[in-house]
Amino acid sequence: MCPVLFHIGDFAIHTYGVCVALGVLLALLLMRKSALREGWSAEETADLVLWFTVASFLGARLFYVFQNFGYYAGNPLEIFAIWQGGVVFYGGVFAGLFFLWAYSRFKKRPFFKITDFFAPYVLLAHGVGRIGCFLNGCCYGKFTTLPWAVSYPLGPETVHPVQLYEALFNFSMFPVLLGCHRRKSFEGQTSFLYFALYGAGRFFLEQFRGDNVAVVGSLTLPQGVSLFLVFSGLAGLIFLSIRHDSHQKRV
């Protein structure tokens, strides 16, 4: 594949990092267009996206280090070698949510109003990032002989391009979630719908991954987290829908 895009002297520009940056930039450009309609200034949107990205990336990296603690305990300096890859998306989700919660408390803004605004664009940025995973060779798939199978220089087998499967899933869900957001009935609807949809998609796609091992029966850790998100998303949608309907009846 193409883990290194080009060199500037002895400094390597890694494809994965470029794709992540492009995904964030694309999401930011589209978010700024709808910022005023959502009650945000363009400047506040840019600042919030920047710090959300930093918090999410730190969380994603720390979750990866935790998953591979045995290795990093013996090689602590490798924790900072982020150019080699090694992030867990779900760690980024939880860290990003914590940051948005803290921001909502500080700014006295409704938490779900913020997360609803972010949710569709997280799918978009994540999709571009998954293309970076494909080019980097991480998050690889299981062995397959399907016509679209790919191979990596260090691997003898042809595998599922599962990174591209997830990228396509995220891209296809982006307009769906964005359309639902624009027609939502209550705050939090977009956020919990994101959890349910992405969790279900990730649970299904995980069966094609070749880099995650089962931790409970045949379930991998990402599948366990995916199930948690699906049930949390559905429970949140049901609860908020009932509360919304009850409020409407009182009015």
C-alpha positions in Angstrom: 0.0 0.0 0.0 1.2 3.5 0.6 1.9 4.2 4.3 4.2 7.2 3.5 2.9 9.8 1.1 6.2 11.6 0.6 9.3 12.9 2.4 10.5 16.4 3.2 14.2 15.7 3.8 14.3 13.0 6.4 10.8 13.8 7.6 8.1 11.4 6.4 4.6 12.6 5.7 2.3 9.6 6.5 -0.8 8.9 4.5 -2.9 8.0 7.5 -2.2 11.4 9.1 -3.0 13.2 5.9 -6.3 11.4 5.5 -7.3 12.1 9.0 -6.5 15.8 8.5 -8.4 15.9 5.2 -11.4 14.2 6.9 -11.5 16.8 9.7 -11.0 19.7 7.2 -13.9 18.4 5.0 -16.2 18.1 8.0 -15.2 21.5 9.2 -15.9 23.2 5.8 -19.4 21.6 5.7 -20.1 22.4 9.3 -19.2 26.0 8.9 -21.8 26.3 6.1 -24.6 25.1 8.4 -23.2 26.8 11.5 -25.4 29.9 11.5 -28.6 27.8 11.0 -27.6 25.7 14.0 -26.9 28.8 16.2 -23.1 28.7 16.0 -20.6 31.2 14.7 -18.0 30.1 12.2 -15.2 30.9 14.6 -16.7 28.9 17.5 -17.3 26.0 15.2 -13.7 26.0 14.0 -12.4 26.1 17.6 -14.7 23.4 18.8 -13.8 21.1 15.9 -10.1 21.6 16.6 -10.3 20.8 20.3 -12.8 18.0 19.8 -10.4 16.4 17.3 -7.4 16.7 19.7 -9.5 15.2 22.6 -10.8 12.4 20.4 -7.4 11.5 19.0 -5.8 11.4 22.5 -8.6 9.2 23.7 -8.3 6.9 20.6 -4.5 6.6 21.2 -4.8 5.9 24.9 -7.4 3.2 24.3 -5.1 1.5 21.8 -2.2 1.7 24.3 -4.5 0.2 27.0 -5.4 -2.6 24.7 -1.7 -3.3 24.0 -0.4 -2.4 27.5 2.0 -5.4 27.7 3.9 -4.1 24.7 3.9 -0.4 25.6 4.9 -1.2 29.2 8.2 -2.5 27.9 8.4 0.2 25.2 7.0 3.4 26.8 8.5 5.8 24.2 6.6 4.0 21.5 3.4 5.5 23.0 4.3 8.7 21.3 5.1 7.1 17.9 1.7 8.0 16.5 3.0 8.1 13.0 3.2 4.3 13.1 -0.6 4.2 13.5 -2.4 2.7 16.5 -5.7 4.3 17.5 -9.1 2.9 18.5 -12.1 4.7 17.2 -14.3 4.0 20.2 -11.7 5.5 22.5 -12.0 8.6 20.5 -15.8 8.6 20.6 -15.9 8.4 24.4 -13.1 11.0 24.8 -14.8 13.3 22.3 -18.1 13.0 24.2 -16.5 13.8 27.5 -15.0 16.9 25.9 -18.3 18.0 24.5 -20.0 17.5 27.8 -17.4 19.6 29.6 -17.7 22.3 26.9 -21.5 22.3 27.2 -21.2 22.8 31.0 -18.6 25.6 30.6 -20.6 27.4 27.9 -24.0 26.6 29.4 -25.2 25.1 26.1 -27.5 22.0 25.8 -25.3 19.0 25.5 -27.5 17.2 23.0 -27.7 20.3 20.8 -23.9 20.1 20.4 -23.7 16.3 19.9 -26.5 16.4 17.4 -24.7 19.0 15.4 -21.4 16.9 15.4 -22.8 13.4 14.8 -23.3 13.4 11.0 -19.9 15.0 10.4 -18.1 12.5 12.6 -19.3 9.8 10.2 -17.9 11.8 7.2 -14.4 12.4 8.8 -14.3 8.9 10.0 -14.9 7.6 6.5 -12.0 9.6 5.1 -9.8 8.3 8.0 -10.7 4.7 7.2 -9.2 5.3 3.7 -6.0 6.3 5.5 -6.2 3.0 7.4 -6.4 1.1 4.1 -3.4 2.9 2.7 -1.5 2.5 5.9 -2.2 -1.3 6.1 -3.7 -1.2 9.7 -7.2 -2.4 10.7 -6.8 -5.1 8.1 -9.3 -7.8 7.1 -9.5 -11.5 7.2 -8.3 -13.9 4.5 -10.5 -14.1 1.4 -10.2 -15.0 -2.2 -13.0 -12.7 -3.4 -12.1 -10.8 -6.6 -11.7 -7.5 -4.7 -9.3 -9.0 -2.1 -6.1 -7.0 -1.5 -2.7 -8.0 -0.2 -0.1 -6.1 1.8 3.7 -6.2 1.3 4.3 -7.9 4.7 1.4 -10.4 4.5 1.3 -13.5 2.4 -2.5 -13.7 2.2 -5.2 -11.8 0.3 -7.6 -10.1 2.7 -10.9 -8.2 2.8 -10.4 -4.5 2.3 -12.5 -4.0 5.4 -11.3 -0.5 5.9 -13.0 0.5 2.6 -16.1 -1.4 3.6 -16.4 0.8 6.7 -15.5 4.0 4.7 -18.4 3.2 2.3 -20.7 2.5 5.2 -19.8 5.8 6.9 -20.2 7.8 3.6 -23.6 6.2 2.9 -24.8 6.9 6.5 -23.7 10.6 6.4 -26.6 11.9 4.2 -29.0 9.7 6.0 -28.1 11.1 9.4 -27.8 14.6 8.2 -31.3 14.4 6.7 -32.7 13.0 9.9 -31.0 15.7 11.9 -32.6 18.5 9.8 -36.0 16.9 10.5 -35.5 15.8 14.1 -38.3 16.1 16.6 -36.2 16.5 19.8 -32.7 17.2 21.0 -30.6 14.0 21.2 -32.4 12.2 18.4 -29.5 12.6 16.0 -26.9 11.6 18.6 -28.7 8.4 19.7 -29.5 7.5 16.1 -25.8 7.8 15.3 -24.9 5.4 18.1 -27.5 2.8 17.0 -26.6 3.0 13.3 -22.9 3.1 13.6 -22.9 0.4 16.3 -24.9 -1.9 14.2 -22.8 -1.3 11.1 -19.5 -1.8 13.0 -20.8 -5.0 14.7 -21.5 -6.4 11.3 -18.3 -5.3 9.7 -16.2 -6.6 12.5 -16.7 -10.1 11.3 -14.4 -9.2 8.3 -11.6 -7.8 10.5 -8.5 -9.9 10.9 -6.6 -7.9 13.6 -9.0 -8.2 16.5 -9.2 -11.3 18.7 -12.3 -12.7 20.5 -12.6 -11.8 24.2 -15.9 -13.4 25.1 -17.0 -16.4 23.1 -16.7 -15.3 19.5 -17.2 -11.6 20.2 -14.3 -9.1 19.9 -14.0 -6.1 22.1 -15.2 -3.7 19.3 -18.3 -5.9 18.8 -19.0 -5.7 22.5 -18.7 -1.9 22.5 -20.8 -1.9 19.3 -23.6 -3.8 21.0 -23.5 -1.4 23.9 -23.9 1.6 21.5 -26.8 -0.1 19.7 -28.7 -0.8 22.9 -27.8 2.7 24.3 -28.9 4.4 21.1 -32.2 2.6 20.9 -32.9 3.1 24.6 -32.1 6.8 24.3 -34.3 7.2 21.3 -37.2 5.4 23.0 -36.8 7.4 26.2 -36.5 10.8 24.6 -39.4 10.0 22.2 -41.7 9.1 25.1 -40.6 12.2 27.0 -41.2 14.4 23.9 -44.6 12.9 23.2 -45.6 13.4 26.9 -44.5 17.0 26.8 -46.5 17.6 23.5 -49.6 16.2 25.1 -49.2 18.5 28.1 -48.8 21.5 25.8 
